Structures are given as C-alpha cells and as structure tokens.
Amino acid sequence: MKRTVLPRRFVPVAASALAVTAAVLVPQAVPTSAPETAVQSATSAGKHRDDFVIVGHRGASGYRPEHTLASYELAARMGADYIEPDLVTTKDRVLVARHEPEIGGTTDVAEHREFAGRKKTKQLDGVAVTGWFAEDFTLAELRSLRAKERIPAIRQHNTVFDGHYKVPTLQEVIDLSRRLSRELGRPIGIYPETKHPTYFQQQGLALEPELVRTLNRNGLNRPDAKVFVQSFEVSNLKALRKQLRVPLVQLTSASGAPYDFVAAGDPRTYADIVSPAGLREVAKYAKGLGPAKDQVIPLDATGKLGRPTALVANAHRAGLVVHPYTFRVENSFLPAEFDSSAVAADSGNLFGEIAAFRRTGIDGLFTDNTDIAVAEEAEAK
C-alpha cells in the first residue's frame, strides 16, 4: 500500500472531517500589534514552500457556517495557506466578513423583532434584492446577531452550529491569522475580497479606504506580506494598485461582466478579460487571476469535464498566477463523473476533480474542504 506523507502544514490536525468536529466551537482571536513575519514577495505571488496555494474559501465552510472565526480557524488547522474573508461594511464603516451585503441568509436577523423595520428592497448590481443589509446596521447592532448556515439543504450537518458564532470584523480575522501562525508554526495568510465595490461606493460607503487603513495599521501593506486582495470588478483594483503593495487578483466569471463596466456603459465582459489581450491588460495591475473553475475546464453536455481551455497557459504567459474557485465535496457542486450518487448533498469524489484541475497547471485553488485539498496535494507528490 502506498504510504501518504502529509505536508508539514497538515500535521496539527487529523485528516478526517470527523476528527475536526471536536474543534473549539467559538475560537477567540488574540489581538496583537506586531507585524507578521515576511514570508512572500510580490515577484513570486502565490508561490511558497508548498508550491501550491490552498485557500480556505470563507474558511472551512464545508464544516462550519461560512465567514465565522470557527470556520477560518478550522481551515487553517486543516492546512489552508490562506483564509478568505468577503468584505462588506457596517453603517459605521467597519469592515466585516459576510458573503453578501444582504445578511438575512447568513444570520438570524429575521428572528430579531427589533430589526423587523430594517427589512427593505435594494438594487444590488442592478438586481432587486429584499432582506436586511449590513450597511444598515452599526457594528454594535450586528454583534447582537448570530451566524447560520447559508445552504442548509446541502449542508444540514452545519446547522448544528447555527446561533453559536458572531459576525467577525476584518481586524479579528487578521488577529486570528496571527495567533494561528504562532500556534501552527507556519504563516497563515489572508485573502480578502471586496464585495460589490460599486454598490458600496454608490451609497457613500466605499470599502477600499478602510481596507487600506486596516492593512496599513497592521503592517500588512508591503510586498512580502502574506496577503492577496481580490475583486470581481476592475476599477477598484486599478485604484488599489496605487495604494497597496500586496498582490491583487482579478476574479472572473464564466458569464456576465464586471458591474463597474456595466455601470459605466463599458461593453466588455469577463470573456474579454480572459482573452489573451485581456489577460495582458490584467497583468498591468494584478498578479493573479481567480477564474470560475469552468473557465479552466468547461462541462460538456452530460455535465462531465470537457477539454481544458487555454486559460491557464495564457494567464501564465501574461505573468499571472491562477487560483480557480470553488472546489466543494458535495455532488451538487461536482462534475457528473465524480458524483457518488443522485443525492445532491452526498459527498462525491473531490479528490478526482482536484487532480484533474491540477493537471492543467493551476497554481492554487479555493475550496470549502481544505482537508481534502491538502490530502490530494500530499498524494500527488
């Protein structure tokens, strides 16, 4: 039997999801003002001693409600190189980690009678969305809420943790990454995403100034900080390029266009961005590309993986690293050949999917199941 030797980053935790279930329910970040150890240069953005970047997508969201300190801590203990907070803002301009400005799907706000009047309909990137919005709450008010599982029909096992975790601030995520870096003996980076930047700019609550201030305050605005900053829009990345010294990552989708293009009447789409000429333009302001995984290997008519595109090779030719999203273990998120059954919530063969994508030459990936990505990397060595 082939013996699997796990990389050093995996040693602090057991490999199975069952073992990590015993992790502390509410990990507390320990603040510190000391800058982190220099571990990464902009010239080798995405490269480090393990040679493959594994990003805990919203933490270990396959095992804990996303964007909670518990989820981030579990991802790091499973072996993630980076933890990823999606950033939105409160009414009093504090950056917090939520998947979207609308928080009804990820917190228990609907159960709070005192906030019933806050429910409203807003235009979010041109789409009418009804619910409760982070920017209508102060941080103190947001602290009275508790996180819950966003997709309970698929991840019913995560609902046992509903109501146990607060909404964390970006500062708390940074503090947590530093504590875990010390405890685990390896650097845990942060990979924040600015969510819907045009939307927040239109409300007079731009995300970017506070992000820059927070990175500066923590000594993280430097080329060797273990930080990536990402966005689905272009103009805010170009503006951040003038203020940040950390590598930037252009996110793309298999359809549609950046909303800042739409708002400005720019006809270009994500397809234009990932063209060879578009990638050369991206390389003028960013170090990396974060494509949807089907932009790397599209699905065929049967829902199985088709032929890989030239995206990875073209991005590398432009000097960009490639970190596709999102790799998840449930059948509902897997190509058909890796499904284990017809039940959407059952776990399928994520090992197989990751292996197929690694053969395309990607430099890393975003995953909800860090333990599986780390174990697959160990087997591939």
C-alpha positions as CSV (number, residue, x, y, z in Angstrom):
1,M,0.0,0.0,0.0
2,K,1.3,3.4,-0.9
3,R,2.2,5.5,2.1
4,T,0.9,9.1,2.0
5,V,3.2,11.6,3.7
6,L,1.3,14.7,4.7
7,P,3.0,18.1,4.3
8,R,4.0,19.9,7.4
9,R,1.1,22.3,7.3
10,F,-1.3,19.4,7.8
11,V,0.4,17.9,10.9
12,P,-1.5,19.9,13.6
13,V,-4.8,18.3,12.8
14,A,-6.2,14.9,12.0
15,A,-7.1,14.2,8.3
16,S,-10.8,13.3,8.7
17,A,-13.7,15.6,9.0
18,L,-14.9,13.6,12.0
19,A,-11.7,14.4,13.9
20,V,-12.0,18.1,13.4
21,T,-15.6,18.2,14.6
22,A,-14.2,18.3,18.1
23,A,-12.6,21.7,17.4
24,V,-13.4,24.6,19.8
25,L,-16.9,26.0,19.0
26,V,-16.0,29.7,19.3
27,P,-12.3,30.4,18.8
28,Q,-11.3,33.8,20.1
29,A,-8.8,35.9,18.2
30,V,-6.0,37.3,20.3
31,P,-5.2,40.9,19.2
32,T,-1.6,41.9,18.6
33,S,0.0,44.9,17.0
34,A,3.2,43.2,15.9
35,P,3.6,42.9,12.1
36,E,3.7,39.3,10.7
37,T,6.9,37.7,9.6
38,A,7.8,38.4,6.0
39,V,7.0,35.3,4.0
40,Q,6.1,36.2,0.5
41,S,7.3,38.5,-2.3
42,A,5.2,40.1,-5.0
43,T,7.5,38.7,-7.6
44,S,6.5,35.2,-6.6
45,A,2.9,35.9,-5.7
46,G,1.1,32.7,-4.9
47,K,4.4,30.7,-4.6
48,H,5.7,29.4,-1.2
49,R,7.4,26.3,0.2
50,D,4.4,24.0,-0.5
51,D,4.4,25.3,-4.1
52,F,0.6,25.2,-4.3
53,V,-1.8,27.7,-2.8
54,I,-4.8,26.3,-0.9
55,V,-7.3,29.0,0.1
56,G,-9.9,28.2,2.8
57,H,-12.9,29.6,0.9
58,R,-14.9,31.6,3.5
59,G,-13.0,29.4,6.0
60,A,-13.8,25.7,6.2
61,S,-17.3,26.3,5.0
62,G,-17.9,22.7,4.2
63,Y,-17.8,22.0,8.0
64,R,-18.8,25.3,9.8
65,P,-21.1,28.2,8.8
66,E,-19.1,30.4,6.5
67,H,-17.3,33.6,7.5
68,T,-17.1,32.8,11.2
69,L,-13.9,32.7,13.2
70,A,-14.6,29.0,13.8
71,S,-14.7,28.4,10.1
72,Y,-11.4,30.3,9.5
73,E,-9.7,28.6,12.4
74,L,-10.7,25.1,11.2
75,A,-9.5,25.8,7.7
76,A,-6.1,26.9,9.0
77,R,-5.8,23.8,11.2
78,M,-6.7,21.6,8.3
79,G,-3.8,23.1,6.3
80,A,-5.0,26.1,4.4
81,D,-2.3,28.6,3.4
82,Y,-4.8,31.5,3.3
83,I,-8.2,32.2,4.8
84,E,-10.7,34.2,2.7
85,P,-13.0,36.9,4.2
86,D,-15.5,38.5,1.9
87,L,-15.7,42.1,3.0
88,V,-18.8,44.3,3.4
89,T,-19.2,47.3,5.7
90,T,-21.4,48.4,8.6
91,K,-23.2,51.7,8.8
92,D,-20.3,53.0,11.0
93,R,-17.7,51.9,8.4
94,V,-16.3,48.8,10.0
95,L,-15.4,46.0,7.6
96,V,-16.9,42.7,8.5
97,A,-16.9,39.3,6.8
98,R,-20.2,38.3,5.1
99,H,-20.8,36.6,1.7
100,E,-23.1,39.5,0.6
101,P,-24.4,42.8,1.8
102,E,-27.7,41.1,2.4
103,I,-27.4,39.2,5.7
104,G,-30.8,37.5,6.1
105,G,-29.4,34.3,4.6
106,T,-26.4,34.1,6.8
107,T,-27.5,35.4,10.2
108,D,-30.6,35.1,12.5
109,V,-31.6,38.8,11.9
110,A,-35.1,37.7,10.8
111,E,-35.7,36.4,14.4
112,H,-34.9,39.8,15.9
113,R,-38.2,41.7,16.2
114,E,-36.3,44.9,16.9
115,F,-34.9,44.8,13.4
116,A,-38.1,44.0,11.6
117,G,-38.3,47.5,10.2
118,R,-34.9,47.3,8.7
119,K,-36.1,44.8,6.0
120,K,-36.1,46.5,2.6
121,T,-35.6,46.0,-1.1
122,K,-32.4,47.4,-2.7
123,Q,-30.8,47.3,-6.1
124,L,-27.7,45.2,-5.8
125,D,-25.7,45.4,-9.0
126,G,-28.9,46.1,-11.0
127,V,-30.9,43.3,-9.3
128,A,-33.7,43.9,-6.8
129,V,-32.8,42.1,-3.5
130,T,-35.1,42.0,-0.5
131,G,-33.8,41.5,3.0
132,W,-31.6,43.0,5.7
133,F,-28.3,44.8,4.7
134,A,-25.1,45.0,6.6
135,E,-24.7,48.7,5.9
136,D,-28.0,49.5,7.7
137,F,-26.6,48.2,11.0
138,T,-23.9,49.6,13.3
139,L,-21.2,47.1,14.4
140,A,-22.8,47.1,17.9
141,E,-26.2,46.1,16.3
142,L,-24.6,43.5,14.1
143,R,-22.9,42.0,17.2
144,S,-26.3,41.1,18.6
145,L,-26.8,38.7,15.6
146,R,-25.5,35.2,15.2
147,A,-24.4,33.4,12.0
148,K,-26.2,30.5,10.5
149,E,-25.6,28.0,7.6
150,R,-26.2,29.6,4.2
151,I,-27.2,26.4,2.3
152,P,-28.8,24.1,4.9
153,A,-30.5,21.9,2.3
154,I,-27.0,20.8,1.2
155,R,-25.1,21.1,4.5
156,Q,-27.6,20.1,7.1
157,H,-24.8,19.0,9.3
158,N,-23.6,22.6,9.6
159,T,-26.9,23.7,11.0
160,V,-25.9,22.3,14.4
161,F,-23.6,25.3,14.7
162,D,-26.3,27.9,13.9
163,G,-26.5,30.6,16.5
164,H,-23.1,29.9,18.1
165,Y,-20.9,32.5,16.2
166,K,-20.8,36.2,15.9
167,V,-20.1,38.1,12.6
168,P,-16.3,38.8,12.7
169,T,-14.6,42.0,11.7
170,L,-11.6,42.1,9.3
171,Q,-9.4,43.1,12.3
172,E,-10.5,40.0,14.1
173,V,-9.7,37.8,11.1
174,I,-6.2,39.4,11.0
175,D,-5.7,38.8,14.7
176,L,-6.8,35.2,14.3
177,S,-4.4,34.6,11.4
178,R,-1.6,35.9,13.6
179,R,-2.4,33.7,16.5
180,L,-2.8,30.6,14.4
181,S,0.5,31.4,12.6
182,R,2.2,31.3,16.0
183,E,0.4,28.2,17.2
184,L,0.9,26.2,14.0
185,G,4.4,27.3,13.3
186,R,3.7,28.4,9.7
187,P,2.3,31.6,8.2
188,I,-1.5,31.8,7.7
189,G,-2.3,34.4,5.1
190,I,-5.5,36.4,4.4
191,Y,-7.1,36.7,1.0
192,P,-9.9,39.3,1.4
193,E,-12.4,40.1,-1.4
194,T,-14.0,43.5,-1.8
195,K,-17.7,42.6,-2.3
196,H,-19.8,44.7,-4.7
197,P,-17.5,47.7,-4.6
198,T,-19.6,49.9,-7.0
199,Y,-22.7,49.2,-4.9
200,F,-21.0,50.4,-1.7
201,Q,-19.4,53.4,-3.5
202,Q,-22.8,54.5,-4.7
203,Q,-24.0,54.5,-1.0
204,G,-21.1,56.6,0.1
205,L,-19.6,53.7,2.0
206,A,-16.6,52.7,-0.2
207,L,-14.8,49.6,1.1
208,E,-11.4,50.4,-0.2
209,P,-10.3,53.3,2.2
210,E,-10.9,51.2,5.3
211,L,-9.2,48.2,3.7
212,V,-6.1,50.2,3.0
213,R,-6.2,51.7,6.5
214,T,-6.6,48.3,8.1
215,L,-3.7,46.8,6.2
216,N,-1.5,49.8,6.9
217,R,-2.4,49.7,10.6
218,N,-1.4,46.1,10.8
219,G,1.8,46.5,8.9
220,L,0.5,44.3,6.1
221,N,0.7,46.8,3.2
222,R,4.0,45.6,1.9
223,P,5.1,43.2,-0.9
224,D,6.3,40.4,1.4
225,A,3.1,40.3,3.5
226,K,1.1,37.1,3.1
227,V,-1.9,38.9,1.6
228,F,-3.8,38.8,-1.6
229,V,-6.7,41.3,-2.3
230,Q,-9.3,40.2,-4.9
231,S,-12.3,41.7,-6.7
232,F,-14.8,40.8,-9.4
233,E,-14.6,44.5,-10.5
234,V,-11.7,46.2,-12.3
235,S,-11.7,49.9,-11.5
236,N,-11.3,49.4,-7.7
237,L,-8.4,47.0,-8.3
238,K,-6.7,49.6,-10.5
239,A,-7.3,52.2,-7.8
240,L,-6.0,49.9,-5.1
241,R,-2.9,49.2,-7.2
242,K,-1.8,52.8,-6.5
243,Q,-2.2,52.4,-2.7
244,L,-1.4,48.7,-2.0
245,R,1.9,46.9,-2.3
246,V,0.3,43.4,-1.8
247,P,-0.6,41.3,-4.9
248,L,-4.0,41.9,-6.4
249,V,-6.2,39.2,-8.0
250,Q,-8.8,39.7,-10.7
251,L,-11.8,37.5,-10.2
252,T,-13.8,36.4,-13.3
253,S,-17.0,34.5,-14.0
254,A,-18.0,32.3,-16.9
255,S,-20.7,34.7,-17.8
256,G,-21.6,38.3,-17.4
257,A,-19.4,41.3,-16.9
258,P,-17.8,43.3,-14.0
259,Y,-20.5,45.6,-12.6
260,D,-18.3,48.6,-12.8
261,F,-18.2,48.0,-16.6
262,V,-21.9,47.7,-16.7
263,A,-22.5,50.9,-14.6
264,A,-20.1,52.8,-16.9
265,G,-21.6,51.5,-20.1
266,D,-18.4,49.6,-21.0
267,P,-19.4,46.7,-23.3
268,R,-16.6,44.4,-22.3
269,T,-17.4,41.2,-20.5
270,Y,-15.5,38.6,-18.4
271,A,-14.9,36.7,-21.7
272,D,-13.0,39.8,-22.9
273,I,-10.9,39.9,-19.7
274,V,-9.8,36.3,-20.0
275,S,-8.8,36.6,-23.7
276,P,-5.0,36.8,-24.3
277,A,-5.2,40.5,-24.8
278,G,-7.4,40.9,-21.8
279,L,-5.0,39.0,-19.6
280,R,-2.1,41.1,-20.7
281,E,-4.1,44.1,-19.5
282,V,-4.9,42.4,-16.2
283,A,-1.2,41.9,-15.6
284,K,-0.7,45.7,-15.6
285,Y,-2.5,46.0,-12.3
286,A,-2.8,42.5,-10.8
287,K,-0.6,39.5,-10.1
288,G,-3.2,36.8,-10.2
289,L,-6.4,35.6,-11.8
290,G,-9.3,33.9,-9.9
291,P,-11.5,32.3,-12.6
292,A,-14.6,30.2,-12.1
293,K,-13.4,26.6,-12.5
294,D,-15.5,26.0,-15.6
295,Q,-13.4,28.7,-17.3
296,V,-10.5,26.3,-16.8
297,I,-12.3,23.1,-17.7
298,P,-15.8,23.6,-19.0
299,L,-18.5,21.0,-18.6
300,D,-19.8,19.1,-21.6
301,A,-23.4,18.4,-22.5
302,T,-23.6,15.5,-20.0
303,G,-22.3,17.6,-17.1
304,K,-18.8,15.9,-17.2
305,L,-15.5,17.7,-17.5
306,G,-14.7,18.6,-21.1
307,R,-11.4,19.7,-22.7
308,P,-9.3,22.2,-20.7
309,T,-9.2,25.7,-22.2
310,A,-6.0,27.6,-22.9
311,L,-6.8,30.0,-20.0
312,V,-4.1,28.7,-17.6
313,A,-1.4,28.8,-20.3
314,N,-2.4,32.2,-21.5
315,A,-2.5,33.6,-17.9
316,H,0.9,32.2,-17.2
317,R,2.2,33.7,-20.4
318,A,0.9,37.1,-19.2
319,G,2.7,36.6,-15.9
320,L,-0.3,35.8,-13.7
321,V,-0.9,33.0,-11.2
322,V,-4.2,31.2,-11.5
323,H,-6.4,30.3,-8.4
324,P,-9.8,29.0,-9.6
325,Y,-12.9,28.7,-7.4
326,T,-14.7,26.8,-5.9
327,F,-13.9,23.2,-5.1
328,R,-16.6,21.5,-2.9
329,V,-17.2,17.9,-2.0
330,E,-21.0,17.7,-2.4
331,N,-22.4,16.0,-5.5
332,S,-24.4,19.2,-6.4
333,F,-21.1,21.0,-7.0
334,L,-19.1,18.3,-8.7
335,P,-18.8,17.3,-12.4
336,A,-21.0,14.3,-13.1
337,E,-18.2,11.7,-13.3
338,F,-17.3,12.5,-9.7
339,D,-20.7,12.1,-8.2
340,S,-21.2,9.3,-5.7
341,S,-25.0,9.2,-6.0
342,A,-28.0,11.0,-7.2
343,V,-28.3,12.7,-3.8
344,A,-27.2,16.3,-4.1
345,A,-25.9,16.6,-0.5
346,D,-23.9,13.4,-0.6
347,S,-20.1,13.6,-0.7
348,G,-18.5,12.8,-4.0
349,N,-15.0,12.4,-5.4
350,L,-13.5,15.8,-4.8
351,F,-10.0,14.1,-4.9
352,G,-10.6,13.3,-8.5
353,E,-11.9,16.7,-9.5
354,I,-8.9,18.5,-7.9
355,A,-6.5,16.1,-9.5
356,A,-8.0,16.8,-12.9
357,F,-7.6,20.6,-12.4
358,R,-4.1,20.3,-11.1
359,R,-3.1,18.7,-14.3
360,T,-4.0,21.9,-16.1
361,G,-1.2,23.7,-14.3
362,I,-3.2,25.9,-11.9
363,D,-1.2,27.5,-9.1
364,G,-3.7,27.0,-6.3
365,L,-7.5,26.9,-5.6
366,F,-10.3,28.0,-3.4
367,T,-12.0,25.2,-1.5
368,D,-14.7,24.7,1.1
369,N,-12.9,21.4,2.1
370,T,-9.3,22.2,2.9
371,D,-8.6,18.8,4.4
372,I,-9.3,17.1,1.1
373,A,-7.3,19.6,-1.0
374,V,-4.3,19.1,1.4
375,A,-4.6,15.4,1.3
376,E,-4.9,15.3,-2.5
377,E,-1.7,17.5,-2.8
378,A,0.1,15.1,-0.5
379,E,-0.8,12.1,-2.6
380,A,0.3,13.9,-5.8
381,K,3.8,14.4,-4.5
